[in-house]
């Protein structure tokens, strides 16, 4: 082998090594760019999921507030029903008292027998 052949072999090896280095560099650069795009997509997806989660939390808070309001409304209606029942009992007692007084005033009513009927109830 002469010097020219050795120089050509060395140049070919250097060119091959340079090509390998260029292709490796380009491949890594392409992979980094793909990874960057995937990272951007993943971040956007995460942001969308966070928005969805916050929306669900807000809906849950509204539902909870609605439920608490319904409980307050129900308690208010129960109190109103109790008051109306008490009013009805007071009216009933008043009307029964008026009927008893009327019976006492009426000479045609036997109040002793009527009192026994009331006690039997």
VEXMIRO-566741 format. One line per 5 residues: number of its first residue (from 1); their letters; for each residue x, y, z of C-alpha. Coordinates in steps of 0.2 Angstrom, whole numbers. Example, Ala and Ser with C-alpha at 12.3 -4.5 7.8 and 13.67 -1.06 7.14 Angstrom:
REM residues 2
1> as> 62 -22 39 | 68 -5 36 $
This chain:
REM residues 121
1> xxxxx> 0 0 0 | 7 17 -4 | 4 33 4 | -10 39 -8 | -20 23 -4 $
6> xxxxx> -18 26 15 | -23 45 13 | -38 40 3 | -43 27 16 | -41 39 30 $
11> xxxxx> -51 52 20 | -65 40 17 | -65 35 36 | -66 53 41 | -80 56 28 $
16> xxxxx> -89 41 35 | -87 47 53 | -92 64 48 | -108 58 39 | -112 47 55 $
21> xxxxx> -110 62 66 | -121 73 55 | -134 60 54 | -134 57 72 | -135 75 76 $
26> xxxxx> -149 77 64 | -158 62 71 | -156 69 89 | -162 86 83 | -177 79 75 $
31> xxxxx> -181 68 90 | -179 84 101 | -191 93 90 | -204 79 91 | -202 78 110 $
36> xxxxx> -205 97 111 | -221 96 101 | -227 81 112 | -223 91 127 | -233 106 121 $
41> xxxxx> -248 94 116 | -247 86 134 | -246 103 142 | -261 109 132 | -270 93 136 $
46> xxxxx> -266 95 155 | -273 113 154 | -289 107 146 | -291 94 160 | -288 107 173 $
51> xxxxx> -301 118 166 | -313 103 166 | -309 99 184 | -312 116 189 | -328 117 180 $
56> xxxxx> -334 100 188 | -328 107 205 | -339 123 202 | -354 113 197 | -352 102 213 $
61> xxxxx> -351 118 224 | -367 124 215 | -375 108 218 | -370 108 236 | -376 126 238 $
66> xxxxx> -393 121 230 | -395 106 242 | -391 117 257 | -404 130 251 | -417 116 249 $
71> xxxxx> -413 110 266 | -416 128 273 | -432 129 262 | -438 112 269 | -435 118 287 $
76> xxxxx> -444 134 284 | -459 124 276 | -459 112 291 | -460 127 303 | -474 135 293 $
81> xxxxx> -483 118 293 | -481 117 312 | -487 135 314 | -502 131 304 | -506 116 313 $
86> xxxxx> -505 125 330 | -516 139 322 | -529 126 317 | -529 118 334 | -531 135 342 $
91> xxxxx> -546 138 331 | -553 121 334 | -551 124 353 | -559 141 352 | -574 134 341 $
96> xxxxx> -577 120 354 | -576 132 368 | -589 143 359 | -600 128 356 | -599 123 375 $
101> xxxxx> -603 141 380 | -618 141 368 | -624 125 375 | -623 132 393 | -633 147 388 $
106> xxxxx> -646 136 378 | -660 131 390 | -665 116 378 | -648 108 379 | -644 96 393 $
111> xxxxx> -627 101 398 | -624 87 410 | -627 74 397 | -617 84 384 | -603 85 396 $
116> xxxxx> -603 66 398 | -603 64 379 | -588 76 378 | -579 66 392 | -582 49 382 $
121> x> -572 56 368 $
